[in-house]
Amino acid sequence: KRGNLTVLPMSEHVDRDLVEELNKEVDSVGIFGSVTRRATTANGFPVDFIFGGFESCMSRVLVGEDSLLICDPDCIDLVKLKIWKMSDFGEPIDYTILSE
């Protein structure tokens, strides 16, 4: 069984409470996008994958773990496209995109 990917678009403002709550519900957290990378690391959030966040989170989802991908809002369409292309390797990926 595959895991789930939760995608959280986030710009310069990082909602600490939301990220900490979501972090409790997943097995790994990745970053996708330079704005989010700077904001997340500047605020000291625990992140498993600072670079290659999408690919790393997807590798965890494919082995049945749940992952959180925090990304720049302008990366959402690219993330959706990448998720859609991953379905070429089997069943569709379960994902949720949260609002910013």
NUKEMAR-959024 format. One record per residue (C-alpha): residue in one letter; x, y, z. Coordinates in steps of 0.001 Angstrom, whole numbers, padded with zeros to 6 digits, always signed. Layout:
BEGIN
aXYZ/...
This chain:
BEGIN
k+000000+000000+000000/r+001239+003448-000881/g+001355+006319+001546/n-000202+009748+001142/l+001422+013011+000117/t+000221+016223+001729/v+001290+019363-000146/l+001423+022633+001766/p+002006+025761-000338/m+003852+028302+001746/s+005607+031535+000866/e+007717+033721+003132/h+005271+033435+006028/v+005527+030084+007764/d+002627+029051+009963/r+004597+027368+012765/d+001559+025789+014438/l+000279+024282+011198/v+003671+022872+010191/e+004258+021414+013657/e+000797+019797+013675/l+001224+018339+010187/n+004709+017120+011096/k+003155+014898+013794/e+000948+013185+011194/v+003621+012236+008636/d+006760+010147+008455/s+008868+012667+006525/v+008924+016324+005485/g+010427+017781+002316/i+010929+021226+000815/f+010324+022193-002817/g+011179+025727-003891/s+013723+028338-002900/v+011362+030754-001110/t+009962+028002+001085/r+013438+026551+001660/r+014703+029884+003023/a+011612+030494+005164/t+011534+026987+006595/t+015218+026736+007427/a+015278+030289+008835/n+012505+029314+011255/g+014247+026118+012313/f+011544+023666+011288/p+012536+020019+011316/v+012849+019005+007679/d+014075+015663+006396/f+014674+016661+002783/i+015910+020207+002161/f+016987+019505-001421/g+015224+017078-003755/g+012154+017320-001555/f+009624+016144-004113/e+011591+013099-005208/s+012507+012160-001638/c+008928+012486-000389/m+007636+010460-003323/s+010143+007687-002647/r+008748+007467+000891/v+005130+007522-000343/l+005864+004671-002741/v+006989+002456+000162/g+003861+003219+002193/e+004865+006193+004320/d+003036+009510+004558/s+004983+012632+003606/l+004521+016374+003815/l+005871+018488+000965/i+006113+022183+001786/c+006467+024109-001454/d+006402+027518-003069/p+002866+028416-004230/d+004083+028836-007804/c+005318+025214-007784/i+001849+023702-007260/d+001160+023100-010961/l+004560+021448-011350/v+003924+019249-008306/k+000547+018171-009735/l+002182+017330-013063/k+004929+015309-011374/i+002362+013402-009290/w+000328+012658-012398/k+003438+011381-014212/m+004236+009106-011255/s+001015+007209-011975/d+002785+005827-015054/f+004545+003481-012608/g+001316+001938-011334/e-001639+003182-009339/p-002346+006889-008889/i-000702+008659-005942/d-003021+009798-003146/y-002357+013445-002370/t-003951+016464-000765/i-003097+020068-001499/l-003821+022317+001459/s-004634+025980+000984/e-001995+028523+001876/
